[in-house]
Amino acid sequence: MISIQSKWRYLFMFLGIQLVVMALLSREGYQKRVSYFIRIFRKPDTTGLSGRNQTTVGIPGGDVYANLSTLFKTHVNEDHMPLCPKTSPLIGGPIHVKFPSGLTLAEVQRKNPLVMRGGRYRPPDCEARHRTAIIIPHRHREHHLKFLLYYLHPFLQRQQLNYRIYIIHQAGTYTFNRAKLMNVGFREAMREEDWDCLFFHDVDLIPEDDRNTYVCDSNPKHVAIAMDKFGYKLPYKMYFGGVSALTPLHYLKMNGFPNNYWGWGGEDDDIGLRVSLGGMYISRPSVKVGRYKMIKHKLDKGNDVNPKRFNMLAKTRQTWKSDGMNTAEYELISREYMPLYTNITVNIGTEAGLHSPPPPHPPEKAAEKHPEKKAPAEVPVNVPAKITEGDTNKKPTQNTSNHV
């Protein structure tokens, strides 16, 4: 007769065999669970970027750069390159983002040897299926820019994209105008190349999952659906801020972006409304994939809250066809091909227009009604406006844009 102790022994053996079988049937899920519990008790790496990178990604034992280490420039004729796979084998999934001190653009450049002058990249071993331009409105955000470039370059390379990064820099000290800079970015990027897709990207948002592919959909695409500052949730249905993507056709249908939102706020909602007014709808990735971490900062000087934004939004249905790509005026000041990006500096004017209007002529004193009394001879009639110092030698800057 089998004893009670033997029964327990057989029971434990049976349960053990079941656990082994379950582990073999779902090996990947088992490994993930084990890795999760190991990470809980593992001491976090604090060695900084000079040693092992602080970014941990969803691939075993790697960071955002780990699965790019095998890539190198080949001498194969580009005409005979095979097409890249529909789904890149380099995609790793979630990215754990940190902002270590001491990061420099020189280090970012060193870690991205295949990025060409102007922030241009093509996969070295296959022909990309997608051509994407990244447009980043910018002014006085160099600290944020180096972190974005550190993560964005490998993020895009893992997706095997043919891409270039454009920084659209607003010259001067007048109030910042994000949407108008994006209009400039669209025109200047398309002037260089025939891009399939254009991503309009805030400089302070870092993507946290490379399954969030930077390619366009059949409708305008809002990809920053889950930001940490909103608790990784979409704040409201029509939100279109942070990072969004348009094809050239989408851009034309919605007449681009508004030019009259000076300061912070309002333009995102205006753009979202333009999508529906253009007969389209907003597509989005899943909340698990469209995750972004924001670099914390205070409101910038020269980018105060726009007090007119709600009144302007109420009129979007009446103004969207008359304010957009067809009315965007600017002056191109410079185009510089930097190691990690193309820097385009522009003058976008002020609320009064591209050029401030000249001061009005002083009103002339009318002669007295009595015909026998005339204006004194020493007071000239039609005195010209006073010429300010420096105007005599100043030549007008050429308007390179006319209308977009």
Buried (B, 14 or more C-beta within 10 A) or exposed (E): EEEEEEEEEEEEEEEEEEEEEEBEEEEEEBEEEEEEEEEEEEEEBEEBBEEEBBBBBBBEEBBBBBBBEEBEEEEEEEEEBEEBEEEBEBBBEBBEBBBBEEBEBEBBBEBBEBBBEBBBBBBBBBBBBBBBBBBBBBBBBEEBBBBBBBBBBBBBBBBBBBBBBBBBBBBBEBBBBBBBBBBBBBBBBBEBEEBBBBBBBBBBBBBBBBBBBBBBBEBBBBBBBBBBEBEBEBEEEBBBBBBBBBBBEBBBBBBBBBBBBBBBBBBBBBBBBBBEBBEBEBBBBEEBBBBBBBBEEEEEEBBBEBEBBEEBBEEBEEBBBEBBBBBBBBBBBEBEEBBBBBBBBBBBBBEEEBBEEEEEEEEEEEEEEEEEEEEEEEEEEEEEEEEEEEEEEEEEEEBEBEEB
